Amino acid sequence: MNSEILNGKELCQKLKISFTLLYKFRKYGMPYHQLPGGRPYYLLDEVLVWLRKAGYHQEKIWTK
């Protein structure tokens, strides 16, 4: 698997979502990784799979 590694800002830009929605997704179980004392980072493939499994789809914005 060759997934893009993104920080929160890059993920929001890629998915065209707000930081508020990013934090809601994380609260609902969206996968992310974090090294001790570091900022969280996201693997794009993992996030997209999670969004689809959680029932979200994107037309212009991510909705259920």
CHARMM internal coordinates of N, CA and C (Angstrom, degrees):
IC EDIT
DIST 1 N 1 CA 1.4619
DIST 1 CA 1 C 1.5246
ANGL 1 N 1 CA 1 C 108.36
DIST 1 C 2 N 1.2999
ANGL 1 CA 1 C 2 N 117.27
DIHE 1 N 1 CA 1 C 2 N 126.44
DIST 2 N 2 CA 1.4552
ANGL 1 C 2 N 2 CA 122.64
DIHE 1 CA 1 C 2 N 2 CA -177.48
DIST 2 CA 2 C 1.5279
ANGL 2 N 2 CA 2 C 108.22
DIHE 1 C 2 N 2 CA 2 C -116.40
DIST 2 C 3 N 1.3198
ANGL 2 CA 2 C 3 N 116.18
DIHE 2 N 2 CA 2 C 3 N 82.54
DIST 3 N 3 CA 1.4494
ANGL 2 C 3 N 3 CA 121.50
DIHE 2 CA 2 C 3 N 3 CA -174.51
DIST 3 CA 3 C 1.5226
ANGL 3 N 3 CA 3 C 111.18
DIHE 2 C 3 N 3 CA 3 C -97.71
DIST 3 C 4 N 1.3187
ANGL 3 CA 3 C 4 N 115.01
DIHE 3 N 3 CA 3 C 4 N 147.37
DIST 4 N 4 CA 1.4555
ANGL 3 C 4 N 4 CA 121.43
DIHE 3 CA 3 C 4 N 4 CA 174.90
DIST 4 CA 4 C 1.5208
ANGL 4 N 4 CA 4 C 109.29
DIHE 3 C 4 N 4 CA 4 C -71.94
DIST 4 C 5 N 1.3308
ANGL 4 CA 4 C 5 N 117.84
DIHE 4 N 4 CA 4 C 5 N 136.60
DIST 5 N 5 CA 1.4530
ANGL 4 C 5 N 5 CA 122.58
DIHE 4 CA 4 C 5 N 5 CA 176.71
DIST 5 CA 5 C 1.5260
ANGL 5 N 5 CA 5 C 107.23
DIHE 4 C 5 N 5 CA 5 C -100.00
DIST 5 C 6 N 1.3338
ANGL 5 CA 5 C 6 N 116.20
DIHE 5 N 5 CA 5 C 6 N 122.22
DIST 6 N 6 CA 1.4615
ANGL 5 C 6 N 6 CA 121.47
DIHE 5 CA 5 C 6 N 6 CA -174.31
DIST 6 CA 6 C 1.5129
ANGL 6 N 6 CA 6 C 110.98
DIHE 5 C 6 N 6 CA 6 C -127.72
DIST 6 C 7 N 1.3365
ANGL 6 CA 6 C 7 N 115.88
DIHE 6 N 6 CA 6 C 7 N 147.93
DIST 7 N 7 CA 1.4533
ANGL 6 C 7 N 7 CA 118.82
DIHE 6 CA 6 C 7 N 7 CA 169.48
DIST 7 CA 7 C 1.5397
ANGL 7 N 7 CA 7 C 107.98
DIHE 6 C 7 N 7 CA 7 C -86.54
DIST 7 C 8 N 1.3179
ANGL 7 CA 7 C 8 N 117.31
DIHE 7 N 7 CA 7 C 8 N 178.72
DIST 8 N 8 CA 1.4625
ANGL 7 C 8 N 8 CA 120.37
DIHE 7 CA 7 C 8 N 8 CA -176.15
DIST 8 CA 8 C 1.5164
ANGL 8 N 8 CA 8 C 113.67
DIHE 7 C 8 N 8 CA 8 C -59.27
DIST 8 C 9 N 1.3188
ANGL 8 CA 8 C 9 N 116.81
DIHE 8 N 8 CA 8 C 9 N -43.28
DIST 9 N 9 CA 1.4630
ANGL 8 C 9 N 9 CA 120.69
DIHE 8 CA 8 C 9 N 9 CA -178.68
DIST 9 CA 9 C 1.5293
ANGL 9 N 9 CA 9 C 110.66
DIHE 8 C 9 N 9 CA 9 C -64.15
DIST 9 C 10 N 1.3439
ANGL 9 CA 9 C 10 N 116.21
DIHE 9 N 9 CA 9 C 10 N -44.06
DIST 10 N 10 CA 1.4570
ANGL 9 C 10 N 10 CA 120.26
DIHE 9 CA 9 C 10 N 10 CA -179.89
DIST 10 CA 10 C 1.5244
ANGL 10 N 10 CA 10 C 111.40
DIHE 9 C 10 N 10 CA 10 C -65.28
DIST 10 C 11 N 1.3432
ANGL 10 CA 10 C 11 N 116.75
DIHE 10 N 10 CA 10 C 11 N -38.84
DIST 11 N 11 CA 1.4593
ANGL 10 C 11 N 11 CA 120.41
DIHE 10 CA 10 C 11 N 11 CA 178.62
DIST 11 CA 11 C 1.5267
ANGL 11 N 11 CA 11 C 110.56
DIHE 10 C 11 N 11 CA 11 C -64.32
DIST 11 C 12 N 1.3259
ANGL 11 CA 11 C 12 N 116.80
DIHE 11 N 11 CA 11 C 12 N -43.23
DIST 12 N 12 CA 1.4701
ANGL 11 C 12 N 12 CA 120.13
DIHE 11 CA 11 C 12 N 12 CA 178.21
DIST 12 CA 12 C 1.5213
ANGL 12 N 12 CA 12 C 110.96
DIHE 11 C 12 N 12 CA 12 C -60.44
DIST 12 C 13 N 1.3224
ANGL 12 CA 12 C 13 N 117.27
DIHE 12 N 12 CA 12 C 13 N -41.77
DIST 13 N 13 CA 1.4657
ANGL 12 C 13 N 13 CA 120.64
DIHE 12 CA 12 C 13 N 13 CA 178.69
DIST 13 CA 13 C 1.5200
ANGL 13 N 13 CA 13 C 111.24
DIHE 12 C 13 N 13 CA 13 C -65.86
DIST 13 C 14 N 1.3278
ANGL 13 CA 13 C 14 N 116.51
DIHE 13 N 13 CA 13 C 14 N -42.47
DIST 14 N 14 CA 1.4729
ANGL 13 C 14 N 14 CA 121.49
DIHE 13 CA 13 C 14 N 14 CA -177.98
DIST 14 CA 14 C 1.5266
ANGL 14 N 14 CA 14 C 111.15
DIHE 13 C 14 N 14 CA 14 C -64.98
DIST 14 C 15 N 1.3585
ANGL 14 CA 14 C 15 N 116.47
DIHE 14 N 14 CA 14 C 15 N -42.71
DIST 15 N 15 CA 1.4637
ANGL 14 C 15 N 15 CA 120.86
DIHE 14 CA 14 C 15 N 15 CA -177.88
DIST 15 CA 15 C 1.5266
ANGL 15 N 15 CA 15 C 112.73
DIHE 14 C 15 N 15 CA 15 C -88.59
DIST 15 C 16 N 1.3293
ANGL 15 CA 15 C 16 N 116.00
DIHE 15 N 15 CA 15 C 16 N -8.12
DIST 16 N 16 CA 1.4744
ANGL 15 C 16 N 16 CA 122.18
DIHE 15 CA 15 C 16 N 16 CA -176.87
DIST 16 CA 16 C 1.5278
ANGL 16 N 16 CA 16 C 110.44
DIHE 15 C 16 N 16 CA 16 C 58.48
DIST 16 C 17 N 1.3501
ANGL 16 CA 16 C 17 N 115.21
DIHE 16 N 16 CA 16 C 17 N 52.76
DIST 17 N 17 CA 1.4595
ANGL 16 C 17 N 17 CA 121.64
DIHE 16 CA 16 C 17 N 17 CA 178.19
DIST 17 CA 17 C 1.5232
ANGL 17 N 17 CA 17 C 109.20
DIHE 16 C 17 N 17 CA 17 C -126.91
DIST 17 C 18 N 1.3254
ANGL 17 CA 17 C 18 N 115.99
DIHE 17 N 17 CA 17 C 18 N 165.01
DIST 18 N 18 CA 1.4565
ANGL 17 C 18 N 18 CA 121.74
DIHE 17 CA 17 C 18 N 18 CA 177.62
DIST 18 CA 18 C 1.5264
ANGL 18 N 18 CA 18 C 109.49
DIHE 17 C 18 N 18 CA 18 C -87.80
DIST 18 C 19 N 1.3350
ANGL 18 CA 18 C 19 N 115.72
DIHE 18 N 18 CA 18 C 19 N 165.08
DIST 19 N 19 CA 1.4639
ANGL 18 C 19 N 19 CA 119.76
DIHE 18 CA 18 C 19 N 19 CA 174.84
DIST 19 CA 19 C 1.5275
ANGL 19 N 19 CA 19 C 110.49
DIHE 18 C 19 N 19 CA 19 C -63.16
DIST 19 C 20 N 1.3223
ANGL 19 CA 19 C 20 N 116.91
DIHE 19 N 19 CA 19 C 20 N -33.85
DIST 20 N 20 CA 1.4667
ANGL 19 C 20 N 20 CA 120.87
DIHE 19 CA 19 C 20 N 20 CA 178.51
DIST 20 CA 20 C 1.5208
ANGL 20 N 20 CA 20 C 110.29
DIHE 19 C 20 N 20 CA 20 C -60.17
DIST 20 C 21 N 1.3182
ANGL 20 CA 20 C 21 N 117.10
DIHE 20 N 20 CA 20 C 21 N -45.63
DIST 21 N 21 CA 1.4631
ANGL 20 C 21 N 21 CA 120.74
DIHE 20 CA 20 C 21 N 21 CA 179.25
DIST 21 CA 21 C 1.5314
ANGL 21 N 21 CA 21 C 110.53
DIHE 20 C 21 N 21 CA 21 C -67.90
DIST 21 C 22 N 1.3210
ANGL 21 CA 21 C 22 N 117.76
DIHE 21 N 21 CA 21 C 22 N -36.53
DIST 22 N 22 CA 1.4632
ANGL 21 C 22 N 22 CA 121.20
DIHE 21 CA 21 C 22 N 22 CA 176.56
DIST 22 CA 22 C 1.5296
ANGL 22 N 22 CA 22 C 109.93
DIHE 21 C 22 N 22 CA 22 C -58.43
DIST 22 C 23 N 1.3287
ANGL 22 CA 22 C 23 N 117.56
DIHE 22 N 22 CA 22 C 23 N -46.24
DIST 23 N 23 CA 1.4634
ANGL 22 C 23 N 23 CA 120.90
DIHE 22 CA 22 C 23 N 23 CA -179.63
DIST 23 CA 23 C 1.5263
ANGL 23 N 23 CA 23 C 111.50
DIHE 22 C 23 N 23 CA 23 C -67.40
DIST 23 C 24 N 1.3325
ANGL 23 CA 23 C 24 N 117.55
DIHE 23 N 23 CA 23 C 24 N -34.82
DIST 24 N 24 CA 1.4682
ANGL 23 C 24 N 24 CA 120.04
DIHE 23 CA 23 C 24 N 24 CA 175.49
DIST 24 CA 24 C 1.5222
ANGL 24 N 24 CA 24 C 110.41
DIHE 23 C 24 N 24 CA 24 C -64.15
DIST 24 C 25 N 1.3336
ANGL 24 CA 24 C 25 N 116.78
DIHE 24 N 24 CA 24 C 25 N -44.75
DIST 25 N 25 CA 1.4613
ANGL 24 C 25 N 25 CA 120.67
DIHE 24 CA 24 C 25 N 25 CA 177.87
DIST 25 CA 25 C 1.5234
ANGL 25 N 25 CA 25 C 110.64
DIHE 24 C 25 N 25 CA 25 C -59.72
DIST 25 C 26 N 1.3284
ANGL 25 CA 25 C 26 N 117.43
DIHE 25 N 25 CA 25 C 26 N -42.20
DIST 26 N 26 CA 1.4721
ANGL 25 C 26 N 26 CA 120.43
DIHE 25 CA 25 C 26 N 26 CA 178.90
DIST 26 CA 26 C 1.5226
ANGL 26 N 26 CA 26 C 110.34
DIHE 25 C 26 N 26 CA 26 C -63.42
DIST 26 C 27 N 1.3205
ANGL 26 CA 26 C 27 N 117.19
DIHE 26 N 26 CA 26 C 27 N -39.97
DIST 27 N 27 CA 1.4629
ANGL 26 C 27 N 27 CA 121.83
DIHE 26 CA 26 C 27 N 27 CA 178.67
DIST 27 CA 27 C 1.5318
ANGL 27 N 27 CA 27 C 110.39
DIHE 26 C 27 N 27 CA 27 C -61.57
DIST 27 C 28 N 1.3347
ANGL 27 CA 27 C 28 N 117.06
DIHE 27 N 27 CA 27 C 28 N -34.55
DIST 28 N 28 CA 1.4633
ANGL 27 C 28 N 28 CA 122.31
DIHE 27 CA 27 C 28 N 28 CA -179.16
DIST 28 CA 28 C 1.5200
ANGL 28 N 28 CA 28 C 112.81
DIHE 27 C 28 N 28 CA 28 C -84.76
DIST 28 C 29 N 1.3443
ANGL 28 CA 28 C 29 N 117.41
DIHE 28 N 28 CA 28 C 29 N -0.13
DIST 29 N 29 CA 1.4549
ANGL 28 C 29 N 29 CA 119.49
DIHE 28 CA 28 C 29 N 29 CA 173.60
DIST 29 CA 29 C 1.5144
ANGL 29 N 29 CA 29 C 117.35
DIHE 28 C 29 N 29 CA 29 C 111.85
DIST 29 C 30 N 1.3160
ANGL 29 CA 29 C 30 N 117.47
DIHE 29 N 29 CA 29 C 30 N 12.29
DIST 30 N 30 CA 1.4557
ANGL 29 C 30 N 30 CA 119.42
DIHE 29 CA 29 C 30 N 30 CA 178.82
DIST 30 CA 30 C 1.5267
ANGL 30 N 30 CA 30 C 109.45
DIHE 29 C 30 N 30 CA 30 C -60.47
DIST 30 C 31 N 1.3388
ANGL 30 CA 30 C 31 N 118.24
DIHE 30 N 30 CA 30 C 31 N 135.18
DIST 31 N 31 CA 1.4646
ANGL 30 C 31 N 31 CA 120.31
DIHE 30 CA 30 C 31 N 31 CA -177.25
DIST 31 CA 31 C 1.5323
ANGL 31 N 31 CA 31 C 112.69
DIHE 30 C 31 N 31 CA 31 C -71.42
DIST 31 C 32 N 1.3178
ANGL 31 CA 31 C 32 N 115.03
DIHE 31 N 31 CA 31 C 32 N 138.70
DIST 32 N 32 CA 1.4617
ANGL 31 C 32 N 32 CA 121.59
DIHE 31 CA 31 C 32 N 32 CA 171.96
DIST 32 CA 32 C 1.5126
ANGL 32 N 32 CA 32 C 108.13
DIHE 31 C 32 N 32 CA 32 C -150.70
DIST 32 C 33 N 1.3015
ANGL 32 CA 32 C 33 N 115.99
DIHE 32 N 32 CA 32 C 33 N 166.75
DIST 33 N 33 CA 1.4620
ANGL 32 C 33 N 33 CA 122.17
DIHE 32 CA 32 C 33 N 33 CA -178.23
DIST 33 CA 33 C 1.5149
ANGL 33 N 33 CA 33 C 107.98
DIHE 32 C 33 N 33 CA 33 C -126.98
DIST 33 C 34 N 1.3307
ANGL 33 CA 33 C 34 N 115.76
DIHE 33 N 33 CA 33 C 34 N 153.13
DIST 34 N 34 CA 1.4532
ANGL 33 C 34 N 34 CA 119.28
DIHE 33 CA 33 C 34 N 34 CA -179.93
DIST 34 CA 34 C 1.5228
ANGL 34 N 34 CA 34 C 109.23
DIHE 33 C 34 N 34 CA 34 C -155.86
DIST 34 C 35 N 1.3026
ANGL 34 CA 34 C 35 N 115.83
DIHE 34 N 34 CA 34 C 35 N 127.79
DIST 35 N 35 CA 1.4529
ANGL 34 C 35 N 35 CA 120.53
DIHE 34 CA 34 C 35 N 35 CA 174.26
DIST 35 CA 35 C 1.5241
ANGL 35 N 35 CA 35 C 108.23
DIHE 34 C 35 N 35 CA 35 C -81.72
DIST 35 C 36 N 1.3170
ANGL 35 CA 35 C 36 N 118.85
DIHE 35 N 35 CA 35 C 36 N 152.33
DIST 36 N 36 CA 1.4714
ANGL 35 C 36 N 36 CA 120.33
DIHE 35 CA 35 C 36 N 36 CA -179.87
DIST 36 CA 36 C 1.5300
ANGL 36 N 36 CA 36 C 111.03
DIHE 35 C 36 N 36 CA 36 C -53.51
DIST 36 C 37 N 1.3161
ANGL 36 CA 36 C 37 N 115.51
DIHE 36 N 36 CA 36 C 37 N 125.53
DIST 37 N 37 CA 1.4608
ANGL 36 C 37 N 37 CA 121.43
DIHE 36 CA 36 C 37 N 37 CA 179.30
DIST 37 CA 37 C 1.5162
ANGL 37 N 37 CA 37 C 114.52
DIHE 36 C 37 N 37 CA 37 C 75.59
DIST 37 C 38 N 1.3335
ANGL 37 CA 37 C 38 N 117.61
DIHE 37 N 37 CA 37 C 38 N 4.50
DIST 38 N 38 CA 1.4636
ANGL 37 C 38 N 38 CA 120.86
DIHE 37 CA 37 C 38 N 38 CA -177.71
DIST 38 CA 38 C 1.5215
ANGL 38 N 38 CA 38 C 112.34
DIHE 37 C 38 N 38 CA 38 C -106.77
DIST 38 C 39 N 1.2854
ANGL 38 CA 38 C 39 N 114.60
DIHE 38 N 38 CA 38 C 39 N 173.69
DIST 39 N 39 CA 1.4636
ANGL 38 C 39 N 39 CA 120.91
DIHE 38 CA 38 C 39 N 39 CA 176.89
DIST 39 CA 39 C 1.5224
ANGL 39 N 39 CA 39 C 109.65
DIHE 38 C 39 N 39 CA 39 C -81.47
DIST 39 C 40 N 1.3260
ANGL 39 CA 39 C 40 N 116.03
DIHE 39 N 39 CA 39 C 40 N 152.49
DIST 40 N 40 CA 1.4607
ANGL 39 C 40 N 40 CA 118.33
DIHE 39 CA 39 C 40 N 40 CA 177.45
DIST 40 CA 40 C 1.5297
ANGL 40 N 40 CA 40 C 110.97
DIHE 39 C 40 N 40 CA 40 C -68.83
DIST 40 C 41 N 1.3199
ANGL 40 CA 40 C 41 N 114.82
DIHE 40 N 40 CA 40 C 41 N 149.48
DIST 41 N 41 CA 1.4526
ANGL 40 C 41 N 41 CA 120.00
DIHE 40 CA 40 C 41 N 41 CA 173.24
DIST 41 CA 41 C 1.5198
ANGL 41 N 41 CA 41 C 108.30
DIHE 40 C 41 N 41 CA 41 C -134.90
DIST 41 C 42 N 1.3170
ANGL 41 CA 41 C 42 N 115.81
DIHE 41 N 41 CA 41 C 42 N 161.26
DIST 42 N 42 CA 1.4575
ANGL 41 C 42 N 42 CA 122.26
DIHE 41 CA 41 C 42 N 42 CA -170.77
DIST 42 CA 42 C 1.5205
ANGL 42 N 42 CA 42 C 109.36
DIHE 41 C 42 N 42 CA 42 C -129.08
DIST 42 C 43 N 1.3315
ANGL 42 CA 42 C 43 N 115.77
DIHE 42 N 42 CA 42 C 43 N 142.21
DIST 43 N 43 CA 1.4589
ANGL 42 C 43 N 43 CA 121.47
DIHE 42 CA 42 C 43 N 43 CA 171.89
DIST 43 CA 43 C 1.5298
ANGL 43 N 43 CA 43 C 106.22
DIHE 42 C 43 N 43 CA 43 C -98.25
DIST 43 C 44 N 1.3090
ANGL 43 CA 43 C 44 N 116.52
DIHE 43 N 43 CA 43 C 44 N 118.22
DIST 44 N 44 CA 1.4619
ANGL 43 C 44 N 44 CA 121.78
DIHE 43 CA 43 C 44 N 44 CA -172.79
DIST 44 CA 44 C 1.5206
ANGL 44 N 44 CA 44 C 112.10
DIHE 43 C 44 N 44 CA 44 C -54.82
DIST 44 C 45 N 1.3277
ANGL 44 CA 44 C 45 N 118.36
DIHE 44 N 44 CA 44 C 45 N -44.68
DIST 45 N 45 CA 1.4677
ANGL 44 C 45 N 45 CA 120.72
DIHE 44 CA 44 C 45 N 45 CA -179.56
DIST 45 CA 45 C 1.5279
ANGL 45 N 45 CA 45 C 111.55
DIHE 44 C 45 N 45 CA 45 C -60.08
DIST 45 C 46 N 1.3340
ANGL 45 CA 45 C 46 N 116.88
DIHE 45 N 45 CA 45 C 46 N -43.97
DIST 46 N 46 CA 1.4697
ANGL 45 C 46 N 46 CA 120.59
DIHE 45 CA 45 C 46 N 46 CA 178.66
DIST 46 CA 46 C 1.5160
ANGL 46 N 46 CA 46 C 111.55
DIHE 45 C 46 N 46 CA 46 C -61.01
DIST 46 C 47 N 1.3236
ANGL 46 CA 46 C 47 N 116.25
DIHE 46 N 46 CA 46 C 47 N -43.71
DIST 47 N 47 CA 1.4685
ANGL 46 C 47 N 47 CA 121.02
DIHE 46 CA 46 C 47 N 47 CA -178.87
DIST 47 CA 47 C 1.5252
ANGL 47 N 47 CA 47 C 110.64
DIHE 46 C 47 N 47 CA 47 C -64.30
DIST 47 C 48 N 1.3275
ANGL 47 CA 47 C 48 N 117.45
DIHE 47 N 47 CA 47 C 48 N -44.36
DIST 48 N 48 CA 1.4683
ANGL 47 C 48 N 48 CA 120.57
DIHE 47 CA 47 C 48 N 48 CA -179.33
DIST 48 CA 48 C 1.5242
ANGL 48 N 48 CA 48 C 111.42
DIHE 47 C 48 N 48 CA 48 C -64.16
DIST 48 C 49 N 1.3259
ANGL 48 CA 48 C 49 N 117.24
DIHE 48 N 48 CA 48 C 49 N -40.94
DIST 49 N 49 CA 1.4682
ANGL 48 C 49 N 49 CA 120.75
DIHE 48 CA 48 C 49 N 49 CA 177.35
DIST 49 CA 49 C 1.5229
ANGL 49 N 49 CA 49 C 109.35
DIHE 48 C 49 N 49 CA 49 C -63.06
DIST 49 C 50 N 1.3383
ANGL 49 CA 49 C 50 N 117.49
DIHE 49 N 49 CA 49 C 50 N -44.63
DIST 50 N 50 CA 1.4622
ANGL 49 C 50 N 50 CA 121.12
DIHE 49 CA 49 C 50 N 50 CA -179.68
DIST 50 CA 50 C 1.5333
ANGL 50 N 50 CA 50 C 110.86
DIHE 49 C 50 N 50 CA 50 C -61.90
DIST 50 C 51 N 1.3312
ANGL 50 CA 50 C 51 N 116.94
DIHE 50 N 50 CA 50 C 51 N -43.48
DIST 51 N 51 CA 1.4659
ANGL 50 C 51 N 51 CA 120.44
DIHE 50 CA 50 C 51 N 51 CA -179.90
DIST 51 CA 51 C 1.5319
ANGL 51 N 51 CA 51 C 110.81
DIHE 50 C 51 N 51 CA 51 C -59.68
DIST 51 C 52 N 1.3182
ANGL 51 CA 51 C 52 N 116.62
DIHE 51 N 51 CA 51 C 52 N -44.46
DIST 52 N 52 CA 1.4732
ANGL 51 C 52 N 52 CA 119.89
DIHE 51 CA 51 C 52 N 52 CA -179.46
DIST 52 CA 52 C 1.5266
ANGL 52 N 52 CA 52 C 111.10
DIHE 51 C 52 N 52 CA 52 C -67.19
DIST 52 C 53 N 1.3446
ANGL 52 CA 52 C 53 N 117.22
DIHE 52 N 52 CA 52 C 53 N -42.69
DIST 53 N 53 CA 1.4656
ANGL 52 C 53 N 53 CA 120.43
DIHE 52 CA 52 C 53 N 53 CA 179.00
DIST 53 CA 53 C 1.5278
ANGL 53 N 53 CA 53 C 111.46
DIHE 52 C 53 N 53 CA 53 C -65.39
DIST 53 C 54 N 1.3300
ANGL 53 CA 53 C 54 N 117.04
DIHE 53 N 53 CA 53 C 54 N -32.09
DIST 54 N 54 CA 1.4600
ANGL 53 C 54 N 54 CA 121.59
DIHE 53 CA 53 C 54 N 54 CA 179.74
DIST 54 CA 54 C 1.5307
ANGL 54 N 54 CA 54 C 111.56
DIHE 53 C 54 N 54 CA 54 C -78.63
DIST 54 C 55 N 1.3338
ANGL 54 CA 54 C 55 N 116.85
DIHE 54 N 54 CA 54 C 55 N -5.15
DIST 55 N 55 CA 1.4606
ANGL 54 C 55 N 55 CA 120.25
DIHE 54 CA 54 C 55 N 55 CA 175.81
DIST 55 CA 55 C 1.5117
ANGL 55 N 55 CA 55 C 114.78
DIHE 54 C 55 N 55 CA 55 C 94.63
DIST 55 C 56 N 1.3252
ANGL 55 CA 55 C 56 N 117.85
DIHE 55 N 55 CA 55 C 56 N 11.31
DIST 56 N 56 CA 1.4656
ANGL 55 C 56 N 56 CA 120.30
DIHE 55 CA 55 C 56 N 56 CA 179.08
DIST 56 CA 56 C 1.5212
ANGL 56 N 56 CA 56 C 109.47
DIHE 55 C 56 N 56 CA 56 C -88.97
DIST 56 C 57 N 1.3086
ANGL 56 CA 56 C 57 N 115.12
DIHE 56 N 56 CA 56 C 57 N 150.03
DIST 57 N 57 CA 1.4570
ANGL 56 C 57 N 57 CA 120.97
DIHE 56 CA 56 C 57 N 57 CA 174.03
DIST 57 CA 57 C 1.5147
ANGL 57 N 57 CA 57 C 107.96
DIHE 56 C 57 N 57 CA 57 C -143.10
DIST 57 C 58 N 1.3137
ANGL 57 CA 57 C 58 N 116.74
DIHE 57 N 57 CA 57 C 58 N 159.44
DIST 58 N 58 CA 1.4579
ANGL 57 C 58 N 58 CA 120.19
DIHE 57 CA 57 C 58 N 58 CA -176.32
DIST 58 CA 58 C 1.5083
ANGL 58 N 58 CA 58 C 110.60
DIHE 57 C 58 N 58 CA 58 C -119.78
DIST 58 C 59 N 1.3244
ANGL 58 CA 58 C 59 N 115.23
DIHE 58 N 58 CA 58 C 59 N 120.66
DIST 59 N 59 CA 1.4513
ANGL 58 C 59 N 59 CA 120.62
DIHE 58 CA 58 C 59 N 59 CA 168.09
DIST 59 CA 59 C 1.5287
ANGL 59 N 59 CA 59 C 104.54
DIHE 58 C 59 N 59 CA 59 C -102.76
DIST 59 C 60 N 1.3230
ANGL 59 CA 59 C 60 N 115.71
DIHE 59 N 59 CA 59 C 60 N -75.29
DIST 60 N 60 CA 1.4579
ANGL 59 C 60 N 60 CA 119.65
DIHE 59 CA 59 C 60 N 60 CA 169.70
DIST 60 CA 60 C 1.5247
ANGL 60 N 60 CA 60 C 109.48
DIHE 59 C 60 N 60 CA 60 C -109.75
DIST 60 C 61 N 1.3443
ANGL 60 CA 60 C 61 N 115.89
DIHE 60 N 60 CA 60 C 61 N -33.40
DIST 61 N 61 CA 1.4555
ANGL 60 C 61 N 61 CA 121.18
DIHE 60 CA 60 C 61 N 61 CA 176.24
DIST 61 CA 61 C 1.5271
ANGL 61 N 61 CA 61 C 108.34
DIHE 60 C 61 N 61 CA 61 C -131.57
DIST 61 C 62 N 1.3385
ANGL 61 CA 61 C 62 N 118.02
DIHE 61 N 61 CA 61 C 62 N 162.32
DIST 62 N 62 CA 1.4574
ANGL 61 C 62 N 62 CA 121.81
DIHE 61 CA 61 C 62 N 62 CA -179.73
DIST 62 CA 62 C 1.5173
ANGL 62 N 62 CA 62 C 109.09
DIHE 61 C 62 N 62 CA 62 C -78.14
DIST 62 C 63 N 1.3347
ANGL 62 CA 62 C 63 N 117.08
DIHE 62 N 62 CA 62 C 63 N 118.97
DIST 63 N 63 CA 1.4652
ANGL 62 C 63 N 63 CA 122.79
DIHE 62 CA 62 C 63 N 63 CA 179.35
DIST 63 CA 63 C 1.5145
ANGL 63 N 63 CA 63 C 109.81
DIHE 62 C 63 N 63 CA 63 C -136.55
DIST 63 C 64 N 1.3226
ANGL 63 CA 63 C 64 N 114.69
DIHE 63 N 63 CA 63 C 64 N 165.37
DIST 64 N 64 CA 1.4667
ANGL 63 C 64 N 64 CA 120.12
DIHE 63 CA 63 C 64 N 64 CA 175.20
DIST 64 CA 64 C 1.4988
ANGL 64 N 64 CA 64 C 108.56
DIHE 63 C 64 N 64 CA 64 C -97.41
END
COOR INIT
IC SEED 1 N 1 CA 1 C
IC BUILD
